[in-house]
Amino acid sequence: MRMMRAFAFLAVPALLVLGGCSGDSYDEPATDPDVEKALTQMVHDWNDAVVKADVGPIERILADDFLATLPDGRVMSKRQHIEEVATGAYKVSEISTSTPDVRVFGDTAVVTFGEKETSRTGKDDTSGRSLWTEVFVKRDGRWQVVAEQGTRLN
């Protein structure tokens, strides 16, 4: 019994330190609604830019060190993605997404969503449904995507 009290005496302060030094931190919202809205809009802006083959927004949304792991297993850099969109090697006629789930961890955010697209990569029909995880980082006061991973559903 004495051992249990000693453990509780030591464990409670340790948990408070690990939890942010205050029990009140559990009541704070996990995500700033403005950040959630901005990152959700960036997902939609990127998809719209791909459909329109407008690389300007893509250039701003993706960090220079961006890397994507695509549903077909290819790894693609920002430059490669922009080149595929600009040349028409990757052509999307329609994209629809589920409501993104945004989780913010300081200057890093993880955004997940489902997507359905009608697309071609080269001569191959790449239309279908997929799930995406995107990692955003806030650098110099602005959010950009540094990584994404897609999983094919069908």
N, C-alpha and C positions, 0 to 999 in steps of 0.2 A: 504494500500500500504506500509506504514511504517512497518507493521507487517511482510509482505512478505520479505522486504529487510533485516529485522533483522533475520528472519528465514534463508534466504540464507547466510547471513554473518556467522551465527553459524553452519549451516549444512555443508557447503563446507569443512571447516577445520575438522569437525568431520568425514566426509566421507573419507578424506585423511588419517586420523589417522587409521580408521578402515580398509582402503584398503592397509595399509602397509606404510604409511607416504609419499608415492610418487606416482604420476600418472604414472610414468615409470614402476611400478611393473606390470601393466596390459600388457605390451609388452613382459614380460619374458615368455619363454616357460613353460607350466604347468608341463612338465615331462622331466627329463634328459634322452636323448636317450639311454645312457649307462644303466641307471637303468631300463628303459622300456625293453630293450633287455635282460638284466639279469633276470628280473622277468618273462618275457615271456618264456625264456629258462627253468627256474625252473618249470613252469607249464608243459612244454613238458617232462622234465626229470622225474618229478613225475609220469606222465601218463605212460611213457616208463617203469619206474621201477615197476609200478603196473602190466603191461602186462607181464613183465619178472619175476614177483614175487621176485624182488631184493629189499630187505628192506633197504640196505645200503643208497641209495640216499634218500629214504623216511625218514630215521632216521635224515639225515642232513637238509632236506627241512622243516620238521615240527618242530615247537617249542615244548618244553616239555609240555607246557600248552595248546597245540592245542586242539580245540574242533570243531567238524563238526556237522552240522544239515543236515542230509541226506534227499533226496527226499521222502523216506518212513517215515520220521518223527523221526527216531532214532537219538540220540545224541551219538557221538563216540569220544573217546579220541585218542591221538596219539598211545598209547599202544594198544588199541583195534583195530585200523586200521592196524597197523603193524602185529598184531596177525592174523587178518583175511587174510591178503595178504600172510603171511608166511605159514600158515596152508592150504591155498587153499580154505578156507571157502568162500572167495570172489575171484573169478577167472575171469579175463578179457582177452579175446582173441584179442580184437581190440578196440582202442579208437581213435577218430578223433575230433579235436577241431577247432572252428572258431578262427580267429585271436584275441587274448586277447586284451581287452581295459585296459590300465594301467593308473591309476591316482595316482600321488604321492603327499603326504601332509607331507613334512618334512621326518621324520623317519617312516612314515606309508604310505602304498599304498593299494589301492583297485583295484583288478584285476577281470574283468568280462569276461565271454566267454560262448559260447554254446558248447555242447559236444554230440557226438553220440558214444555209446559203445555197444559192444556185451559182455555180462557178465552173471555170475551166482553167486548167494549168497546162499550157501547151495544147495538145490535142486531146488530153484526158479530161473526162467529166469528173470534177472533184466536188460535185454537189453533195450535200448531206447535212447531217446533224453532228454537232460536236460540243464538248465542254471545254471551257477555257479558264485558265488561271493566269492572271497578269500581276506582275509585281511593279508597283510604282514607287519611285523614290523622289523626295523633295530635295532639290539641289538649287542653291542660289535663289531660293524663294519660289521655285516653280516645280510642279509635278511633271514627271516623265515616266514612261514605261521603260524598264531596264530588262525585263524578261517576261516571256509568256510560254505556256505549254498548252497544247491542244490535244484532246483525246477524242477520237472518232467514235460515234455511237452506232453508226450503221454502215 
